Amino acid sequence: MGRKSNTLDRLALNRLILEGSHRYFEDLPAEDSSLTFSVLSREMKKQLGVSQVDTDVLKTLGFYTAEGKFSHVAELFSDQNTFPGVDMMVFGRSINEIRERIKIHGCSVLSLFHQAVERIAREYQVEKIDGVERRMVEKIPGQAIREAMANALVHRTWDIPTAIRVAMYPDKVEITSPGGLPAGISQEEYLHHQISILRNPKLANVFYRLGYIEAFGTGIQRILYAYRQSRVKPDFQVTDHIIQVTLPLVDAMPPLDQEEQRICAVFPENGLLSRQEIEQATGFEKTKVIRLLNRLVEKKAVLKVGKGRGTRYQRQ
């Protein structure tokens, strides 16, 4: 216990020192000076048309320290590194029935992303036959899988030797990344607003340039949007040390009557409304709006946020 406590204290101290100097862990010098970037080069050529990833490109991406050495973020994108990767497990009908274990380690963070997304997607795809045509059906939206995996890699803490854990069950997948929320962000802001503070801004910037994440801080909303037609919704658990995203199998949204549809129609995209604002927008009286909102919350078509006078509603 003493050794673990000393390690945690040392990590906390190092983070405070970095924060005080307005630096990030990704800015520190890499241990390996002979890094190669074939995976990054291939991605940048495919997505951005960059013919050659040379020193100038690497400098633009922030891969060097002020002293001209490779930084941790360069090491993360290099073809080989010693950072923790992704541990995946496929369960059967119970947690005692393990069908498969997959460990993805020692490679570029881009390889981690693609391999993990591909394996999760493959687990939750089924082939259906409609007449003479065969088509693949996603039991979990591919967009949600990509967003959750990208978020896990971009926002995790990299200074602890713990892998991202992916647990695949018959009815859901759980993606757990080490490190809670960055300092200065509450759970409420994380779940319902844009994240304005990045733990790994240079890492996030490369993912953004390559098109694997959209505008910073919209990942949670994009995951929820992928489930907009589903009765079941993703779940987000946040503690001081982890962030866990649970993606369930999609289930068709129950039908909404005309009055419920009218309520849903007044919500702006990703916006929050009070009950009073909904009353004004629909012209419905207070008791009717309360009744309709309660039904919509039960159907998981609308999300209730906050309590008391601060209660707001959001379209799922």
Disulfide bonds with the S-S distance in Angstrom:
none
